[in-house]
Each structure stands twice: as structure tokens, then as C-alpha cells.
Amino acid sequence: MLRIVLIGLGNVGKAFVKVLLAKAGELAKLGYEPCVVGALASRGGVVGDGCLSNKLLAELADKGLYGATEVRSIELGDLISLNPDVAVVAIPPSYRTGEPNLSMYRELVRNRVSVVTADKTGLALAYQELVGEARARGVYLGFTATVMAGTPALPLLRGLRGRSIDSITGVLNATSNYVLTLVEGGLPMIDAVKRAVEEKIAEPDPSIDLGGLDAAAKAVIMANTVGLPVSLRNVEVQSLLNLNEAYIRDAVRRGVRVKQVASIDLAKGRVSVKPMEVPAGGVLGSVSGNYNTLIIRLRDGNEITLIGPTGPAGATAEVMFSDLLEYVELRLMMGKG
């Protein structure tokens, strides 16, 4: 049996419950029947004497905790007291202070609870600490969904750790892509941002995306994955919101496009996210919609390009389930089945 606790029941959290219900048989085939023992969100949580029923899980997948039966006031410690094997985390980021996210990850790892997460906060602010502590305590951290969610960017980078990487450049935020495209078409920046929020492409507070923090957090996780120890606090970040609209439109007439570009320079140990002009027909200039792209330059002169979708919530949840499968497979390999 695999004892699971759920933390966060927004769009991604609800989508994960749907995936878990649909794919439970894949875990059962490996000898780990999934058992959700508790769930926690901003307005409370649910715990059971044993596994939560599929009926209750279906309610959580549909409406989160709203309308779900047996909701009560609980805290993270209540979930940890249930002795879960793994916590599946899908909560909003908190880059400016790190809290409560960072303390939550520390408490889970300290109590030897493995983690599968789509939230970038902890790793963006304290990657080396959390990964080091997880290794010391034999805890699994699965965070494939934190970068390019629906496209396996981090597995690719892990596969390149034996090679010498010179730099990584990418367009990593779909909201910024969308807003810049609207401005290119003549819409004022303020109206473009408003439309992105109305169409649920951007969060109610779009400054995390347009200000560059989301892309910076992804860049930090990628940099650490390939051996560059850096924190979000070390990244040079410039916002799109200060750009002149006429400049964005004039760039198109000159055959270039303004994009929010994340850059990782392994040789110089620098990470930045800022608006840059890129060729309109190039890899970075042609990416649009919910697609992201990476260009990985190797020191032998070769390049690897990755282009793919980031999300939506269903794809992100499926990637999180892939991490859950990896966790189970690792347990089996280590003889902990």
C-alpha cells in the first residue's frame, strides 16, 4: 500500500486526484495500491481512519474542498501524524518570502515524508538545502512538473550531466508569450494583461509571470540540476511591465520579437531573466501560446533544442503521477517493497 497525502486542491491538485483515480491500477501492478489518507488546502482538510473513499476523492477532484463532506480544521502536522509515504504538493508559489511553502517542505523532509511537487518555491530558494537533506534522510523529491510541466525538460538535463554544458537559454513563461503577442497586435499592455487574467492564462496577480519570477524560478531549478548552485535571490530579473509598447511593436517591423528570455551561463555562473530581442523566425522568436522552448549549448559545439507545451493542469498532473511511479520503482529497486 502507498500512503499518500494531498496538499493543495486548486486546478492542478484536483487534476492530480482525477489522474490518480484513473491510473491507480498502474501503481497496484507494482504492488503499491494507492491509499489517500488525508488532504489539506487553504480552507481546511479531510482525514480518515483509513483510506479516503473513492466517492470522497471524486468530490475532491470535482470541487476541491468546497462541498466535500467531513471538512475540518487541520494542519500539516495532522497529515504527518498519519505516517504518509509521500506528499503530493500543488500549491501557489511564494517567492518573495518563501513562506509557508519552504517551512512545509522542511518539515516534510525532516519527518522522512517523500515529496512530489509542482510548486517551485522551495527548490528556487533552497535547492541545495532541500535536496541535500532529502538525500541524508533517504527521502524522494520529485519535481519534474516544476519546469515545462508537460514537456520533460528536467529528465533531459539530468541525462546531460555527464556532458559539458556551456549555456542554457529559454522562453519559459507562456503568460508572457501571450501578453507580448497581444501587444504586438496593437493592444495596450494594461488591456493585454487584463485579457490574460480574464481568460485564465494568467493568475489574478500576473506580476509573478510578467515580472520574471516564474521563469527565474524555473531557471534556478535547471541550473542546480546541471551543477550550478544558485538561488532565486542571485538571479538578475527584469520585468516586462516596464517596456514601451511602441518598442515591442517596432521590433516586429525590424524582423525581431521581444521575448522574456531566461539565460544560464554555466562558465560564468550567472542566471538572468529579462526582455530580449530575438530573431522572429528563430527558435526563441517563433515559440507561442502555452509552448516553451530551451536551447542547450554544449562545449563541443553541439546544440540540443527542446520545444513543447507547459501544462495545462491535466498535463502537469500526469507529470506528477510519473514522478509518483518513479518513486515506487526506486523503492522496489532498493528492496523497500
RODO-2510 file (C-alpha; in nm, 4 decimals, decimal comma):
residues 337
     n   res          X          Y          Z
     1     m     0,0000     0,0000     0,0000
     2     l     0,1174     0,3537    -0,0786
     3     r     0,0028     0,6087     0,1793
     4     i    -0,0491     0,9475     0,0135
     5     v    -0,1407     1,2904     0,1475
     6     l    -0,2566     1,5699    -0,0806
     7     i    -0,1516     1,9311    -0,0160
     8     g    -0,3293     2,1855    -0,2331
     9     l    -0,6547     2,1316    -0,4206
    10     g    -0,6549     2,4028    -0,6832
    11     n    -0,6697     2,3255    -1,0548
    12     v    -0,3536     2,1116    -1,0552
    13     g    -0,4365     1,9408    -0,7261
    14     k    -0,7853     1,8462    -0,8446
    15     a    -0,6453     1,7281    -1,1760
    16     f    -0,3977     1,5063    -0,9908
    17     v    -0,6791     1,3373    -0,7980
    18     k    -0,8522     1,2613    -1,1289
    19     v    -0,5313     1,1121    -1,2685
    20     l    -0,4767     0,9083    -0,9524
    21     l    -0,8270     0,7639    -0,9700
    22     a    -0,7851     0,6812    -1,3388
    23     k    -0,4366     0,5308    -1,3123
    24     a    -0,4439     0,3652    -0,9703
    25     g    -0,4077     0,0308    -1,1437
    26     e    -0,0579     0,1202    -1,2628
    27     l     0,0560     0,1557    -0,9024
    28     a    -0,1322    -0,1582    -0,7989
    29     k     0,0536    -0,3590    -1,0654
    30     l     0,3761    -0,2630    -0,8910
    31     g     0,2382    -0,3835    -0,5594
    32     y     0,1505    -0,0389    -0,4256
    33     e    -0,2237     0,0132    -0,4033
    34     p    -0,2677     0,3910    -0,3578
    35     c    -0,4316     0,4986    -0,0325
    36     v    -0,5011     0,8695     0,0163
    37     v    -0,5107     0,9155     0,3928
    38     g    -0,5631     1,2914     0,4079
    39     a    -0,5887     1,6175     0,2164
    40     l    -0,5089     1,9750     0,3139
    41     a    -0,5927     2,3051     0,1442
    42     s    -0,6252     2,6687     0,2455
    43     r    -0,9742     2,6282     0,3914
    44     g    -0,9151     2,3106     0,5915
    45     g    -0,8754     1,9438     0,5209
    46     v    -1,0038     1,5908     0,5474
    47     v    -0,8568     1,2858     0,7153
    48     g    -0,9914     0,9354     0,7551
    49     d    -0,9439     0,6387     0,9823
    50     g    -0,8045     0,4593     0,6778
    51     c    -0,8058     0,5398     0,3079
    52     l    -1,0389     0,8140     0,1878
    53     s    -1,3188     0,6633    -0,0189
    54     n    -1,3233     0,6897    -0,3958
    55     k    -1,6524     0,8764    -0,3583
    56     l    -1,4848     1,1423    -0,1452
    57     l    -1,1848     1,1561    -0,3789
    58     a    -1,4195     1,2116    -0,6713
    59     e    -1,5734     1,5029    -0,4791
    60     l    -1,2264     1,6480    -0,4209
    61     a    -1,1390     1,6072    -0,7903
    62     d    -1,4567     1,7896    -0,8874
    63     k    -1,4810     2,0743    -0,6383
    64     g    -1,1793     2,0549    -0,4118
    65     l    -1,2856     2,1004    -0,0522
    66     y    -1,5860     2,3107    -0,1487
    67     g    -1,8914     2,0965    -0,0832
    68     a    -1,6829     1,7972     0,0235
    69     t    -1,8034     1,6127     0,3313
    70     e    -1,6049     1,5856     0,6572
    71     v    -1,4020     1,9054     0,6078
    72     r    -1,2441     2,0286     0,9302
    73     s    -0,9610     2,2460     1,0539
    74     i    -0,6315     2,0589     1,0286
    75     e    -0,2635     2,1470     0,9941
    76     l     0,0390     1,9940     0,8263
    77     g     0,1310     1,8163     1,1485
    78     d    -0,2011     1,6341     1,1400
    79     l    -0,1148     1,4924     0,7978
    80     i     0,2350     1,3938     0,9066
    81     s     0,0883     1,2107     1,2067
    82     l    -0,0878     0,9797     0,9573
    83     n     0,2555     0,8356     0,8617
    84     p     0,2309     0,9015     0,4877
    85     d     0,4881     0,7676     0,2461
    86     v     0,4587     1,0632     0,0113
    87     a     0,3024     1,4096    -0,0030
    88     v     0,1733     1,5355    -0,3375
    89     v     0,2026     1,9152    -0,3333
    90     a     0,0237     2,1551    -0,5689
    91     i     0,0115     2,4957    -0,4017
    92     p     0,0677     2,8541    -0,5229
    93     p     0,4259     2,9847    -0,5152
    94     s     0,5544     3,2257    -0,2519
    95     y     0,8786     3,3572    -0,3975
    96     r     0,9046     3,6829    -0,2097
    97     t     0,9049     3,5382     0,1431
    98     g     0,9218     3,1655     0,0741
    99     e     0,6522     3,1000     0,3317
   100     p     0,4636     2,8938     0,4229
   101     n     0,5941     2,6753     0,1392
   102     l     0,9586     2,6500     0,2416
   103     s     0,8825     2,5604     0,6043
   104     m     0,6353     2,2974     0,4810
   105     y     0,8990     2,1247     0,2655
   106     r     1,1490     2,1334     0,5505
   107     e     0,9002     1,9742     0,7892
   108     l     0,8028     1,7023     0,5418
   109     v     1,1624     1,6086     0,4676
   110     r     1,2619     1,6244     0,8334
   111     n     0,9862     1,3742     0,9073
   112     r     1,1006     1,1498     0,6208
   113     v     0,7960     1,2093     0,4030
   114     s     0,8815     1,1902     0,0332
   115     v     0,7512     1,4718    -0,1871
   116     v     0,6119     1,5060    -0,5385
   117     t     0,5536     1,8719    -0,6234
   118     a     0,4626     2,1176    -0,8974
   119     d     0,5474     2,4162    -0,6745
   120     k     0,8849     2,5767    -0,7435
   121     t     0,9193     2,7830    -0,4245
   122     g     1,1297     2,5545    -0,2065
   123     l     1,3714     2,4488    -0,4780
   124     a     1,4052     2,8015    -0,6180
   125     l     1,5028     2,9393    -0,2784
   126     a     1,6804     2,6452    -0,1119
   127     y     1,7570     2,3743    -0,3699
   128     q     2,0882     2,2625    -0,2209
   129     e     1,9490     2,2502     0,1338
   130     l     1,6346     2,0542     0,0478
   131     v     1,7992     1,8101    -0,1906
   132     g     2,0898     1,7565     0,0488
   133     e     1,8585     1,6943     0,3441
   134     a     1,6406     1,4604     0,1368
   135     r     1,9442     1,2538     0,0397
   136     a     2,0645     1,2418     0,4001
   137     r     1,7270     1,1131     0,5181
   138     g     1,6579     0,8795     0,2259
   139     v     1,3647     1,0876     0,1040
   140     y     1,2494     1,1154    -0,2566
   141     l     1,1925     1,4608    -0,4100
   142     g     1,0037     1,4534    -0,7394
   143     f     0,9818     1,7904    -0,9114
   144     t     0,9708     1,7188    -1,2853
   145     a     0,6489     1,9237    -1,3119
   146     t     0,8206     2,2437    -1,1950
   147     v     0,9827     2,3152    -1,5343
   148     m     0,7924     2,3000    -1,8647
   149     a     0,5355     2,0777    -1,6870
   150     g     0,4022     1,8863    -1,9881
   151     t     0,7469     1,8534    -2,1512
   152     p     1,0315     1,6549    -1,9863
   153     a     1,2940     1,9289    -1,9573
   154     l     1,4479     1,8150    -1,6286
   155     p     1,4856     1,4480    -1,7306
   156     l     1,6686     1,5707    -2,0420
   157     l     1,9024     1,7878    -1,8356
   158     r     1,9701     1,5045    -1,5909
   159     g     2,0669     1,2906    -1,8873
   160     l     2,3242     1,5501    -1,9901
   161     r     2,5054     1,5807    -1,6580
   162     g     2,7931     1,3737    -1,7890
   163     r     2,8443     1,6216    -2,0752
   164     s     2,9914     1,9685    -2,0592
   165     i     2,7137     2,2257    -2,0930
   166     d     2,8137     2,5799    -2,1826
   167     s     2,4772     2,7544    -2,1556
   168     i     2,1009     2,7119    -2,1480
   169     t     1,8681     2,9703    -2,2993
   170     g     1,4915     2,9513    -2,2992
   171     v     1,1488     3,1062    -2,3190
   172     l     0,9822     2,9609    -2,0121
   173     n     0,6635     3,1545    -1,9399
   174     a     0,3503     3,1145    -2,1515
   175     t     0,1695     3,4117    -1,9931
   176     s     0,4440     3,6484    -2,1055
   177     n     0,4303     3,4976    -2,4554
   178     y     0,0577     3,5619    -2,4736
   179     v     0,0710     3,9189    -2,3431
   180     l     0,3581     4,0193    -2,5718
   181     t     0,1736     3,8760    -2,8736
   182     l    -0,1355     4,0845    -2,7884
   183     v     0,0762     4,3988    -2,7529
   184     e     0,2437     4,3268    -3,0879
   185     g    -0,1065     4,3192    -3,2385
   186     g    -0,1878     4,6664    -3,1064
   187     l    -0,3491     4,6056    -2,7669
   188     p    -0,2224     4,8302    -2,4844
   189     m    -0,0174     4,6451    -2,2217
   190     i    -0,2723     4,7043    -1,9454
   191     d    -0,5533     4,5601    -2,1600
   192     a    -0,3394     4,2672    -2,2715
   193     v    -0,2691     4,1779    -1,9088
   194     k    -0,6393     4,2151    -1,8216
   195     r    -0,7390     3,9801    -2,1052
   196     a    -0,4806     3,7217    -1,9966
   197     v    -0,6297     3,7251    -1,6463
   198     e    -0,9892     3,7078    -1,7769
   199     e    -0,9037     3,4107    -1,9986
   200     k    -0,7289     3,2405    -1,7031
   201     i    -0,3997     3,2304    -1,8880
   202     a    -0,2519     3,4498    -1,6150
   203     e    -0,3041     3,4330    -1,2402
   204     p    -0,5150     3,7035    -1,0700
   205     d    -0,1772     3,8553    -0,9752
   206     p     0,0126     3,8306    -1,3057
   207     s     0,3221     4,0066    -1,1744
   208     i     0,4914     3,6756    -1,0899
   209     d     0,4781     3,5775    -1,4584
   210     l     0,5309     3,9152    -1,6243
   211     g     0,7797     4,0317    -1,3638
   212     g     1,0030     3,7337    -1,4437
   213     l     0,9931     3,5463    -1,1121
   214     d     0,8243     3,2365    -1,2571
   215     a     1,0847     3,1995    -1,5332
   216     a     1,3636     3,2790    -1,2860
   217     a     1,2479     3,0027    -1,0504
   218     k     1,2494     2,7542    -1,3391
   219     a     1,5959     2,8694    -1,4434
   220     v     1,7280     2,8225    -1,0890
   221     i     1,5975     2,4651    -1,0751
   222     m     1,7538     2,3853    -1,4134
   223     a     2,0859     2,5445    -1,3151
   224     n     2,1066     2,3388    -0,9953
   225     t     2,0091     2,0249    -1,1853
   226     v     2,3170     2,0611    -1,4077
   227     g     2,5513     2,1509    -1,1230
   228     l     2,5350     2,5293    -1,0804
   229     p     2,4387     2,6035    -0,7167
   230     v     2,2323     2,9197    -0,7339
   231     s     1,9281     3,0630    -0,5560
   232     l     1,6433     3,2781    -0,6816
   233     r     1,7962     3,5645    -0,4831
   234     n     2,1043     3,5525    -0,7105
   235     v     1,9129     3,5886    -1,0388
   236     e     1,9104     3,9134    -1,2342
   237     v     1,5423     3,9712    -1,3128
   238     q     1,3879     4,2452    -1,5287
   239     s     1,0128     4,2921    -1,5684
   240     l     0,8204     4,3098    -1,8944
   241     l     0,5782     4,5574    -1,7421
   242     n     0,8229     4,8470    -1,7818
   243     l     0,8590     4,8006    -2,1587
   244     n     0,7430     5,0688    -2,4005
   245     e     0,4605     4,9331    -2,6160
   246     a     0,5857     5,1139    -2,9253
   247     y     0,9238     4,9436    -2,8828
   248     i     0,7586     4,5991    -2,8757
   249     r     0,5675     4,6720    -3,1994
   250     d     0,8641     4,8329    -3,3716
   251     a     1,0729     4,5213    -3,3032
   252     v     0,8325     4,3179    -3,5204
   253     r     0,8789     4,5624    -3,8087
   254     r     1,2542     4,5154    -3,7749
   255     g     1,2230     4,1368    -3,8068
   256     v     1,2768     4,0577    -3,4419
   257     r     1,0465     3,9914    -3,1467
   258     v     1,0757     4,0847    -2,7814
   259     k     1,0632     3,7764    -2,5593
   260     q     1,1142     3,7111    -2,1892
   261     v     1,4369     3,5104    -2,2079
   262     a     1,5932     3,3039    -1,9302
   263     s     1,9712     3,2584    -1,9616
   264     i     2,2007     3,0260    -1,7676
   265     d     2,5733     3,0780    -1,8259
   266     l     2,7497     2,7799    -1,6690
   267     a     3,1004     2,9139    -1,7312
   268     k     3,0356     3,2484    -1,5622
   269     g     2,7925     3,1130    -1,3050
   270     r     2,5234     3,3641    -1,3966
   271     v     2,1464     3,3326    -1,4306
   272     s     1,9203     3,6054    -1,5658
   273     v     1,5653     3,6620    -1,6895
   274     k     1,4967     3,9713    -1,8958
   275     p     1,3285     4,1006    -2,2117
   276     m     1,5473     4,0454    -2,5173
   277     e     1,5209     4,0899    -2,8908
   278     v     1,5424     3,7565    -3,0747
   279     p     1,5090     3,6730    -3,4468
   280     a     1,1393     3,6382    -3,5348
   281     g     1,2000     3,3163    -3,7296
   282     g     1,4370     3,1609    -3,4784
   283     v     1,3631     2,9023    -3,2126
   284     l     1,3050     3,1555    -2,9350
   285     g     1,1194     3,4025    -3,1553
   286     s     0,8729     3,1549    -3,3003
   287     v     0,7504     2,9973    -2,9757
   288     s     0,3970     3,0998    -2,8841
   289     g     0,0875     3,0070    -2,6862
   290     n     0,1434     2,7639    -2,3997
   291     y     0,4656     2,6350    -2,5540
   292     n     0,8114     2,6812    -2,4009
   293     t     1,1485     2,6191    -2,5555
   294     l     1,5076     2,5509    -2,4468
   295     i     1,8352     2,5738    -2,6353
   296     i     2,1125     2,3778    -2,4642
   297     r     2,4594     2,4607    -2,5951
   298     l     2,7337     2,2052    -2,5296
   299     r     3,1029     2,2877    -2,5158
   300     d     3,1748     2,0536    -2,8053
   301     g     2,9786     2,2934    -3,0283
   302     n     2,6569     2,0912    -3,0491
   303     e     2,3140     2,2240    -2,9596
   304     i     2,0028     2,0495    -2,8314
   305     t     1,6657     2,2183    -2,8745
   306     l     1,3541     2,1233    -2,6783
   307     i     1,0109     2,2642    -2,7647
   308     g     0,6872     2,1577    -2,6002
   309     p     0,3753     2,2530    -2,4063
   310     t     0,3763     2,3611    -2,0442
   311     g     0,0513     2,2446    -1,8880
   312     p    -0,2421     2,2791    -1,8755
   313     a    -0,3367     2,1426    -1,5332
   314     g    -0,4145     1,7926    -1,6613
   315     a    -0,0721     1,7532    -1,8234
   316     t     0,1000     1,8868    -1,5122
   317     a    -0,0882     1,6330    -1,3005
   318     e     0,0155     1,3496    -1,5331
   319     v     0,3802     1,4502    -1,4962
   320     m     0,3372     1,4446    -1,1184
   321     f     0,1941     1,0946    -1,1455
   322     s     0,5027     0,9959    -1,3473
   323     d     0,7159     1,1123    -1,0540
   324     l     0,4995     0,9037    -0,8217
   325     l     0,5647     0,5986    -1,0400
   326     e     0,9381     0,6736    -1,0295
   327     y     0,9239     0,6918    -0,6503
   328     v     0,7609     0,3491    -0,6319
   329     e     1,0084     0,1997    -0,8792
   330     l     1,3000     0,3338    -0,6744
   331     r     1,1533     0,1776    -0,3602
   332     l     1,1297    -0,1551    -0,5387
   333     m     1,4896    -0,1282    -0,6618
   334     m     1,6112    -0,0604    -0,3082
   335     g     1,4198    -0,3565    -0,1739
   336     k     1,1722    -0,1476     0,0224
   337     g     0,8674    -0,3044    -0,1380
***
